[in-house]
Amino acid sequence: MTFFDQDGGPIPYHQWLTIYRPPYFLGGTPLGRKFNKRNQSSLFIESQVDALLTQPELLSQNDLTLGLAWKIGAIDHRASTTSVVWNPANFPVALIGGRYKWNFSQSIPCLAANMTAIVNQLTADPAYLLDLKLPGTGLGPTNKLAIQFFVTHGSEPIYDIYAHKGALAIDQNLSTVPPRQPVAGYKPVQTWSDYQNFKCLLRRIGLQACGGMFISRDDDRALWVYGHLFK
């Protein structure tokens, strides 16, 4: 298990965090290498996301809309300096372009209306939300786990393909020297068993709990950036 800097040199965890956390944010220190910057986050949006994770109230429809928009990249981060600006402007009604054809206009109200029951069910059956059938499109395993991340105040970690690849790269001692190296054994999380394996991977590479959260937000941010350096 090895952390590397952007030139392929092995580094300790704390130095890794110092290098890879800042590029997560708009205006953050650049890596000097290309990675997908589409979802670089504004400080304002991150403050709103962190507030969702710490609020004692159940998630409302507005909370769920923000959480999902943040997860899928339906926020204009550059314009969101003092308020949230959706992209597309009529999210969550609009279908998301590109390869995604998602519409959350039915599923978000359904989740909000049943939030008390969902929280109670998750206490008894942590896989409940992942298996729950919901109306509309777009709430597959990754986005359901994003909802679970917020519902559990981060005690269940968020899942992301880049974080997954970054964690596998650390576990497999893959260097960051170009060209981008493929990680072995990667497949997106689809089942509760897959998710448990992902959680074990985060622990195995040395990412630790922070308060009540499975891993710290800074660990998650750095891992997201790091994962862009691998195939």
C-alpha positions in Angstrom: 0.0 0.0 0.0 1.7 3.2 -1.2 0.6 6.8 -1.7 2.4 8.7 -4.5 2.9 12.3 -5.5 2.2 13.5 -9.0 5.7 12.6 -10.1 5.5 9.0 -8.9 7.4 9.5 -5.7 6.2 7.5 -2.6 4.9 9.9 0.1 3.3 9.5 3.5 -0.4 9.8 3.9 -0.4 13.4 5.3 1.6 14.7 2.4 -0.7 12.9 0.0 -3.6 14.7 1.6 -1.8 18.0 1.3 -1.2 17.5 -2.4 -4.5 16.1 -3.6 -7.1 17.8 -1.4 -6.7 21.4 -2.8 -7.5 20.6 -6.5 -10.9 19.4 -5.5 -11.9 23.0 -5.0 -12.4 25.7 -7.6 -9.2 27.9 -7.5 -7.3 25.1 -5.6 -3.7 24.5 -6.2 -3.4 22.7 -9.6 -1.8 19.3 -10.0 0.0 20.3 -13.2 -1.8 17.4 -14.9 -5.1 17.1 -16.5 -8.0 15.6 -14.7 -11.8 15.9 -14.9 -12.5 19.3 -13.5 -16.2 19.3 -14.3 -17.2 18.7 -10.7 -14.7 20.9 -8.9 -16.6 22.4 -6.1 -17.1 25.9 -4.9 -16.5 26.6 -1.2 -20.1 27.8 -0.8 -21.5 24.5 -2.2 -19.2 22.4 0.0 -20.3 24.4 3.1 -23.9 23.5 2.1 -23.1 19.9 1.7 -21.3 19.8 5.1 -24.3 21.4 6.6 -26.6 18.6 5.3 -24.3 16.1 7.0 -24.5 17.7 10.4 -28.1 18.9 10.5 -30.2 17.0 13.1 -33.4 17.3 11.1 -34.5 14.6 8.6 -33.6 15.4 5.0 -36.3 17.5 3.3 -37.1 17.6 -0.4 -34.9 20.6 -0.8 -32.0 18.8 1.0 -32.4 15.8 -1.2 -32.4 17.9 -4.3 -29.2 19.6 -3.3 -27.5 16.3 -2.3 -28.3 14.6 -5.5 -27.4 17.6 -7.7 -24.0 17.8 -6.0 -23.5 14.1 -6.5 -24.3 14.0 -10.2 -22.8 17.4 -11.2 -26.1 19.3 -11.8 -24.7 22.4 -10.1 -23.0 25.4 -11.7 -20.2 25.6 -9.2 -18.6 28.7 -10.7 -21.9 30.6 -10.4 -22.7 29.2 -7.0 -20.9 31.6 -4.8 -23.7 32.7 -2.4 -26.6 30.6 -3.6 -27.1 27.3 -5.5 -27.3 27.6 -9.3 -28.6 24.5 -10.9 -27.3 23.1 -14.2 -29.6 22.4 -16.0 -31.6 25.3 -14.6 -34.8 23.3 -14.1 -33.2 20.4 -12.2 -34.5 18.0 -11.0 -37.2 17.9 -13.7 -34.9 18.1 -16.7 -33.2 15.1 -18.0 -29.4 15.2 -17.6 -27.6 15.3 -21.0 -24.9 13.2 -22.3 -25.0 9.5 -21.6 -27.3 10.0 -18.6 -31.1 10.3 -19.1 -32.2 10.9 -15.5 -35.3 12.5 -14.0 -35.6 12.8 -10.2 -38.9 14.8 -10.2 -40.8 11.8 -8.8 -38.1 10.0 -6.7 -37.0 13.0 -4.7 -40.6 13.8 -3.4 -41.1 10.1 -2.7 -37.9 9.9 -0.6 -38.8 13.0 1.3 -42.3 11.8 2.1 -41.0 8.5 3.4 -37.9 9.8 5.1 -39.0 8.8 8.7 -39.7 5.2 7.5 -36.4 5.1 5.6 -34.4 6.1 8.6 -36.1 3.6 10.8 -35.7 0.8 8.2 -32.0 1.5 7.8 -31.5 1.0 11.5 -32.8 -2.5 11.1 -31.6 -3.2 7.6 -28.6 -1.1 6.3 -29.2 -2.4 2.8 -32.8 -1.2 2.8 -32.3 1.9 0.7 -30.1 0.2 -1.9 -32.8 -2.4 -2.5 -35.7 0.1 -2.4 -37.7 0.5 -5.7 -38.4 4.2 -6.5 -40.2 6.0 -9.3 -38.4 7.9 -12.0 -35.0 7.3 -13.4 -31.4 7.9 -12.1 -31.5 6.4 -8.7 -29.3 3.4 -9.3 -26.8 2.1 -6.7 -24.4 5.0 -6.8 -27.0 7.7 -6.3 -28.9 5.6 -3.6 -25.6 5.3 -1.7 -25.2 9.1 -2.0 -28.6 9.5 -0.3 -27.5 7.0 2.4 -24.4 9.0 2.9 -26.5 12.0 3.8 -29.2 10.1 5.8 -26.5 8.5 8.0 -24.5 11.7 8.4 -21.5 10.1 6.7 -21.3 7.0 8.9 -21.9 5.2 5.6 -19.3 6.6 3.1 -20.3 8.0 -0.2 -19.4 5.9 -3.2 -17.8 7.3 -6.3 -16.0 5.6 -9.2 -13.0 7.9 -9.0 -12.7 7.4 -5.2 -12.9 3.6 -5.9 -10.2 3.7 -8.5 -8.0 5.9 -6.3 -8.3 3.5 -3.4 -7.5 0.5 -5.5 -4.5 2.3 -7.0 -3.2 3.0 -3.4 -3.9 -0.6 -2.4 -2.1 -1.9 -5.5 0.9 0.4 -5.2 0.3 1.9 -8.6 2.6 4.8 -9.6 1.1 8.1 -10.8 3.7 8.4 -13.6 2.0 8.8 -17.0 0.5 7.2 -18.9 -2.5 6.6 -16.6 -2.4 3.0 -15.3 -5.5 0.8 -15.1 -6.5 -0.5 -11.7 -7.0 -4.3 -11.5 -10.3 -5.7 -10.3 -12.3 -2.5 -10.7 -16.1 -2.9 -11.2 -18.7 -0.4 -10.0 -20.5 -1.1 -6.8 -23.9 -2.7 -7.5 -24.8 -4.7 -4.5 -24.6 -4.4 -0.7 -21.7 -6.9 -0.7 -19.8 -4.8 -3.2 -20.3 -1.8 -1.0 -19.0 -3.6 2.1 -15.9 -4.6 0.1 -15.4 -0.9 -0.9 -15.6 0.1 2.8 -13.0 -2.6 3.7 -10.8 -1.2 1.0 -11.0 2.3 2.5 -10.0 0.9 5.8 -7.2 -1.2 4.3 -5.5 1.8 2.7 -5.5 3.6 6.0 -8.4 6.0 5.7 -9.8 6.5 9.2 -13.1 7.5 10.8 -13.6 11.2 11.6 -16.1 11.9 14.3 -19.1 9.9 13.3 -18.1 9.8 9.7 -16.6 6.7 8.1 -13.8 8.8 6.6 -13.2 12.5 6.7 -14.5 14.8 4.0 -10.9 15.8 3.2 -9.9 12.1 2.7 -12.9 11.8 0.3 -12.0 14.9 -1.6 -8.3 13.9 -2.0 -9.3 10.4 -3.1 -11.7 11.8 -5.7 -8.9 13.9 -7.2 -6.3 11.0 -7.0 -8.7 8.6 -8.8 -8.6 10.8 -11.9 -5.0 9.9 -12.4 -5.8 6.2 -13.2 -7.9 4.3 -15.7 
